[in-house]
Amino acid sequence: MENDDIYYMKEALYEADIAYKLDEIPIGAVIVCDNKIVARGHNVRNTDKNPLGHAELIAIDWAARYICDWRLEDCTMYVTVEPCPMCAGAIVQSRIKRLVYGCDNNKAGSCGSILNIVEESRYNHQVEVTRYVLENECACMMKSFFKKLRTVSKEK
């Protein structure tokens, strides 16, 4: 694990914490190009009432605007939780070079847990994947969120 990976994953965790405070599933993402964060995102699905409000999609949208191209070929995405099928597809379609994620998503993970869209050899683009950077911190945030959610649900 590289020091840069830890630094940028901490930035993704910062974004996840913003989502957590909004009562969103705490997933955060940053996109890095030339050692610079060019985009950030955190889940806002409930806040925006929009199924596309995933951290990864928001970050991809902002990165494309920043770079002025849909091809993010020289970019690395850092995301706290393994992307779902929709986000994994967007990562492939945007030509992101490298994906770094924190913890597995056993319900919808599409970068190795359930499916592996990003490394599928039949697509015209594959993504280099680094798994489990700050895994404990990322998993703990998710567990804390769902524990809080269950506690609130029981009180109602």
Secondary structure, 3 states (H helix, E strand, C coil): CCHHHHHHHHHHHHHHHHHHHCCCCCCEEEEEECCEEEEEEECCHHHHCCCCCCHHHHHHHHHHHHHCCCCCCCEEEEEEECCCHHHHHHHHHCCCCEEEEEECCCCCCCECCCCECCCCCCCCCCCEEEECCCHHHHHHHHHHHHHHHHHHHHHC
